[in-house]
Amino acid sequence: MSSVSVGIGPTPVEVPPVVYALASRLWSGATVVPVWRNEYGGLTVRLEAGGACRSSYLKWVPDGAPCPDPLAEADRLVWAASFVPVPRVLDVGRGPHGSWLLTAAVEVRGTPATSAIEPRWRALAARSAMAVGAGLRRFHDGLPTDTCTFVRTAQTRVAALSAVPTGLPSTADRTTTAVAVDAPPPVDRAVVCHGDATVSNTLLDQAGQFAAHVDVGDLGVADRWSDIAVTTRSVTRRYGPGLEPLVLAAYGVAPDHERTTYYRALWDAEEAVRIRTRVTPVGEPTWRAGRRGR
């Protein structure tokens, strides 16, 4: 899942002991720097070592948290790495308290790429919005659907919601949104979608150009609008209003109100289920609730 950024803003994060212990085992002597956390219990930290060692990123998901499984994400990263820029998997595993994924930092010409959510990119909102749109198009064009074994169609997502009590929006909710999520529109173009293509999951290089995508635990074949709808809304929320046309232009597609409205409603329905099923991280009752702010 996409995450509430920390370390960029003033929000404090207390790293749980289980993550410190895991970091020490995976990379002895490394400094642990919180990077982001989501409201479902997932946490990502940067492991920094001195000398010539590069930094790495450790994602930890507590047992029972409604986040993508790090082991499943590792499978997707390994497959996608042959076609598009994504982090390299260093280690992955599952323990008594949760699961983890360790990846190498993404670098462009020897310099680490940074999240498009950082203040310097928000200050260049129009340019950054176009970089995000161009990056999403590169992702969609680069990944072959014929060899992708991962699926994320609207039908599979609706089926997953239907399997959860009160998972689908109520009649009242549907009246409010004017969208029935169990009646998806026809597919515009099937591509391998990112699944969580928000601003915070897009990396830019030092020049502000697209560098890579992270957090691909929901990657799978789907209508491209399941990504585009989320990306354009994320850009609006993160950078400000009026930028959606720039994202669409950089991607190379005309607006599609029907599909945009549907896939945003489906996303919101899934978010509502995750919020109801979130867990408190083991040993960390002092964590503060994060804001989604996609």
Secondary structure, 3 states (H helix, E strand, C coil): CCCEECCCCCCCCCCCHHHHHHHHHHCCCCEEEEEEECCCCCEEEEEECCCCCCCEEEEEEECCCCCCCHHHHHHHHHHHCCCCCCCCEEEEEECCCEEEEEEECCEECCEECEECCCHHHHCCHHHHHHHHHHHHHHHHHHCCHHHCCCECCHHHHHHHHHCCCCCCCCHHHHHHHCCCCCCCCCCCCEEEECCCCCHHHEEECCCCCEEEECCCCCCEEEECHHHHHHHHHHHHHHHCCCCHHHHHHHHCCCCCHHHHHHHHHHHHHHHHHHHHHCCCCCCCCCCCCCCCCC
